[in-house]
Amino acid sequence: MARLDGAQVANHGGSVTLARRAEFARQDPNARRPAPVQEGTMEENFLPSAPKLRLAKLIAQRGIASRRKAEELISEGSVTVNGVVVSELGFSVDPKEDHVRINGKALPGEPEKKYFVLYKPKGMITVADDKGRTNVAQLLADMNLKVEPVGRLDYNTEGALLLTNDGEMANRLNRPETKVPKRYLAKCYRTPSDGDLLAIERGVTFPDGRSKPAKARVLEQTDKDNAWVEITITESGPRVVQRILTQLGHPVSKLRRESFATISIRGMERGQVRELTPMEIQRLRDIAEGTAPKKAGKNWKGKGFAKAKPKPKRSGMITSKKPTARDAKPRTRPSKGGK
């Protein structure tokens, strides 16, 4: 029976492909299963191997960082597997067998997934920078849970910011193809016309490209020739709403994100953090998997009120109904003689 050397085994990732198994079967058609052999030979790989994960995906699942940040740590050479530095982004590991360390620290066990929403105040950045500005991490210093923001909000933008230690979900929600709805409330100079709103729906042209189709409507006009506009976008990028309205001649003076992926800050105060409900978490999972936002969470079955049973009808009971126009008697016009 043919055998592969150590180099060939390594190229196969420690497993045998279907083509190689077929080759072994052709060489010995009478053998239904390989005979017991000594340790270290190729026949051991006929046994099912443990499922492997991409290294970046494993780091994201453990809540250390998002998928993108995990790839940066790997590229920087900060991650070791079994004592060897790994810089290949597509490297796969066995979570149960391989020992992964980041900057010398062992990878923690898989934590319980947690999901929060923060009402981010104005004048605060999402991640720390070298300028020493106030950041979101300072607000979360009192929490004993490691969470990362999903996406970012500008320094002067307030509103909904999702926080979680579920790195895989965060990565899916940040992908452009997921088309996560983000609803904003913007105060801009002068009231956008119907033509401006139509342009937003079709996409606004910039010198460096074109915006994705969005939804917009005027909510209120102020006394100082300003207006509050609600705009919902599905694309990600820096200052998308500001660029759209400014390009149409309506500079933005205030901006607040009302919701992210249907998760709203309604009833919250600035700087407040709340944990998501099971229903909201299910909606997030559905949207991350590609479900339309209107259908997200429709199949969720959680604890709730029992459905009321219909009351049985009593025998001999006469049901009355309200009289309709058809039931009314037609009016008769009096004759000319008064009869």
C-alpha positions in Angstrom: 0.0 0.0 0.0 1.3 3.4 -0.9 2.5 5.8 1.8 3.2 9.5 1.9 6.3 10.9 3.5 6.3 13.6 6.1 6.5 16.5 3.6 3.5 15.2 1.7 1.6 14.8 4.9 2.4 18.4 5.9 1.2 19.6 2.5 -2.1 17.9 3.0 -2.6 19.5 6.4 -2.4 16.2 8.2 -5.4 14.7 6.3 -6.0 12.6 3.2 -8.1 14.0 0.4 -10.8 12.0 -1.4 -8.6 11.6 -4.5 -5.8 10.1 -2.4 -8.2 7.7 -0.7 -9.5 6.6 -4.1 -5.9 6.0 -5.2 -5.3 3.7 -2.1 -8.5 1.8 -2.9 -7.4 1.2 -6.5 -4.1 -0.1 -5.4 -5.7 -2.6 -3.0 -9.4 -3.2 -4.0 -9.8 -6.2 -1.7 -9.1 -4.2 1.4 -12.2 -2.5 2.9 -10.3 -0.9 5.7 -6.5 -0.4 6.4 -4.9 -2.8 8.7 -3.4 -1.6 12.0 0.0 0.0 11.5 2.6 1.6 13.5 2.3 5.1 14.8 3.4 7.8 12.4 2.3 6.2 9.1 -0.2 7.6 6.6 -3.0 5.2 7.5 -3.6 7.0 10.7 -5.0 9.9 8.7 -7.9 7.8 7.5 -9.4 8.6 11.0 -11.6 11.8 11.0 -9.5 14.8 12.0 -10.7 17.5 14.4 -12.3 20.5 12.8 -9.9 23.3 12.1 -10.5 27.1 12.1 -8.7 30.0 10.5 -6.4 31.5 13.1 -7.9 35.0 12.7 -11.4 33.5 13.1 -10.4 31.7 16.3 -9.0 34.9 17.8 -12.2 36.8 16.9 -14.3 34.1 18.5 -12.4 34.3 21.7 -13.3 38.0 22.0 -9.7 39.3 21.7 -10.3 41.5 18.7 -12.4 41.7 15.6 -11.6 39.6 12.5 -9.8 42.5 10.8 -7.8 43.4 13.9 -6.9 39.7 14.4 -5.4 39.6 10.9 -3.4 42.7 11.7 -2.0 41.0 14.8 -1.0 37.9 12.7 0.7 40.1 10.0 2.6 41.9 12.7 4.0 38.6 14.0 2.3 39.0 17.4 0.8 35.5 17.2 2.5 32.2 17.9 1.2 28.6 17.4 2.9 25.9 19.4 5.8 28.3 20.0 6.3 29.2 16.3 5.5 32.7 15.0 2.7 32.6 12.3 2.3 35.4 9.8 0.2 33.6 7.2 -3.4 34.9 7.3 -4.9 31.7 6.0 -3.2 29.5 8.6 -5.6 27.0 10.3 -5.4 25.6 13.8 -7.1 23.0 16.0 -8.6 24.8 18.9 -8.3 21.7 21.1 -4.8 20.7 20.3 -2.8 23.8 19.2 -1.5 26.3 21.8 -2.1 29.9 20.5 -0.4 32.9 22.2 -0.8 36.6 21.5 2.2 38.7 22.5 3.3 35.9 24.8 -0.1 35.5 26.5 -2.1 32.3 26.1 -5.4 32.6 24.2 -8.3 32.5 26.7 -11.1 30.1 26.6 -14.3 30.9 24.6 -16.2 33.5 26.7 -19.9 33.9 26.9 -21.2 36.1 24.1 -22.4 39.5 25.2 -24.0 42.3 23.3 -24.5 45.9 24.3 -25.5 49.3 22.8 -23.9 52.5 23.8 -25.4 56.0 23.4 -22.1 57.6 22.4 -21.9 61.3 23.3 -20.5 64.0 21.0 -16.8 64.9 21.5 -15.6 61.3 21.9 -13.7 59.0 19.6 -14.4 55.3 19.2 -10.9 54.0 19.6 -7.9 55.5 21.4 -5.4 57.7 19.5 -2.1 59.4 20.1 -3.8 62.7 20.7 -5.1 61.7 24.1 -8.7 62.4 23.3 -11.6 60.9 25.3 -12.5 57.5 23.9 -15.2 54.9 24.3 -12.9 52.5 26.3 -12.8 55.0 29.1 -16.6 54.8 29.5 -16.4 51.0 29.7 -13.6 51.0 32.2 -16.0 50.0 35.0 -17.2 46.9 33.1 -15.4 43.6 33.8 -16.0 42.4 30.2 -13.9 42.8 27.2 -16.0 44.2 24.3 -15.1 45.9 21.1 -17.1 48.4 19.1 -18.8 47.3 15.8 -17.8 50.0 13.4 -17.0 53.6 14.4 -18.7 57.0 14.9 -17.0 60.3 14.2 -15.7 62.6 16.9 -18.7 65.0 16.5 -21.3 62.3 15.9 -23.4 60.9 18.7 -25.7 57.9 18.8 -26.0 54.2 18.7 -22.7 52.2 18.9 -22.9 48.4 19.1 -20.4 46.7 21.5 -19.7 42.9 21.7 -17.1 40.3 22.3 -18.5 38.2 19.4 -15.8 39.0 16.9 -17.2 36.8 14.2 -20.6 38.6 14.2 -18.9 42.0 14.3 -16.9 41.0 11.3 -20.0 40.0 9.4 -21.9 43.2 10.3 -18.9 45.3 9.1 -18.8 43.7 5.7 -20.1 45.9 2.8 -22.1 43.1 1.3 -24.2 42.6 4.5 -25.8 46.1 3.9 -26.5 46.8 7.5 -29.1 49.7 7.8 -27.8 52.7 9.8 -30.5 55.4 10.5 -29.3 58.9 11.2 -31.0 62.2 12.2 -29.1 65.2 10.7 -29.6 68.9 11.2 -28.6 70.6 8.0 -28.7 74.1 6.4 -31.8 74.8 4.4 -34.5 72.3 3.6 -33.7 69.6 1.0 -36.1 69.7 -2.0 -37.9 66.8 -3.5 -35.2 66.6 -6.1 -32.5 66.4 -3.4 -34.4 63.5 -1.7 -34.7 61.7 -5.0 -31.0 62.2 -5.6 -30.2 60.6 -2.3 -32.4 57.6 -3.1 -30.6 57.1 -6.5 -27.1 57.9 -5.3 -25.2 61.2 -5.1 -22.2 61.6 -7.4 -18.9 62.7 -5.9 -15.6 63.5 -7.6 -14.2 60.2 -6.3 -17.2 58.0 -6.8 -20.9 57.6 -6.1 -22.9 56.9 -2.9 -25.1 53.9 -2.5 -28.9 54.3 -2.7 -30.3 55.6 0.6 -33.6 56.6 2.1 -34.3 60.1 3.3 -37.1 62.3 4.4 -37.6 65.8 5.9 -38.9 65.5 9.5 -39.0 69.2 10.6 -38.2 72.7 9.5 -36.7 75.1 12.1 -37.1 78.8 12.4 -33.5 79.5 11.4 -33.7 78.2 7.9 -32.5 74.7 9.0 -34.2 71.3 8.8 -34.0 67.9 10.5 -33.6 65.1 8.0 -33.8 61.4 8.6 -31.5 59.4 6.3 -30.8 55.6 6.3 -27.7 54.3 4.6 -26.4 50.8 4.1 -22.8 51.6 3.3 -19.8 52.1 5.6 -17.2 54.8 5.4 -16.0 58.0 7.0 -18.5 60.9 7.0 -20.9 59.3 4.5 -24.0 61.3 5.6 -22.1 64.6 5.8 -20.7 64.1 2.4 -24.1 63.3 0.8 -25.9 66.3 2.3 -23.0 68.7 1.8 -22.7 67.7 -1.9 -26.3 68.7 -2.3 -25.8 72.1 -0.7 -26.9 71.2 2.8 -24.0 71.3 5.3 -24.6 69.3 8.5 -24.3 71.0 11.9 -25.6 68.1 14.1 -25.7 64.3 13.5 -27.0 61.5 15.6 -27.2 57.8 14.7 -30.6 56.7 15.9 -30.2 53.0 15.2 -27.6 50.4 13.9 -28.9 47.2 12.4 -32.4 47.9 13.9 -30.9 48.4 17.4 -32.2 51.7 18.7 -31.1 54.2 21.4 -34.7 55.2 22.0 -35.3 56.1 25.7 -31.5 56.1 26.5 -29.4 59.0 27.8 -26.0 60.1 26.5 -23.2 57.9 27.8 -25.7 55.1 28.8 -25.0 51.4 28.1 -27.6 48.7 28.0 -27.5 45.0 27.3 -29.5 43.8 24.3 -32.6 41.7 24.7 -32.7 38.1 23.3 -35.0 39.4 20.6 -32.5 42.1 19.5 -29.7 39.6 19.5 -31.6 37.3 17.2 -32.3 40.2 14.9 -28.6 40.9 14.8 -27.8 37.3 14.0 -30.3 37.2 11.2 -29.0 40.4 9.6 -25.4 39.2 9.9 -26.4 36.0 8.0 -28.0 38.1 5.2 -31.7 38.2 6.3 -33.5 41.4 5.3 -33.9 43.7 8.3 -37.7 43.7 8.0 -37.7 39.9 8.3 -35.0 39.7 10.9 -36.2 38.1 14.2 -39.5 36.9 12.8 -38.8 33.3 13.6 -37.5 34.0 17.1 -39.3 31.8 19.7 -38.6 33.1 23.2 -40.4 33.4 26.5 -43.5 35.5 26.2 -47.2 35.6 26.9 -49.3 32.5 26.0 -51.8 32.9 23.3 -55.3 33.3 24.6 -57.6 30.4 23.8 -60.9 31.3 22.0 -63.9 31.3 24.2 -66.5 28.5 23.5 -69.8 29.7 22.2 -72.8 29.0 24.3 -75.6 26.8 22.9 -78.7 28.8 21.9 -76.9 32.1 22.1 -78.0 34.6 19.6 -75.2 36.8 18.2 -76.2 40.3 17.5 -74.5 42.5 14.9 -74.6 46.1 14.3 -77.0 47.4 11.7 -75.5 48.5 8.5 -76.7 50.8 5.8 -78.1 48.0 3.8 -80.3 46.9 6.8 -81.9 50.3 7.1 -85.4 50.6 5.6 -85.6 52.8 2.4 -87.3 56.1 2.9 -90.5 56.8 1.1 -91.1 60.2 -0.4 -94.4 61.8 0.5 -96.9 62.3 -2.4 -97.7 65.7 -3.6 -101.1 65.5 -2.0 -99.6 65.1 1.4 -100.7 61.5 1.8 
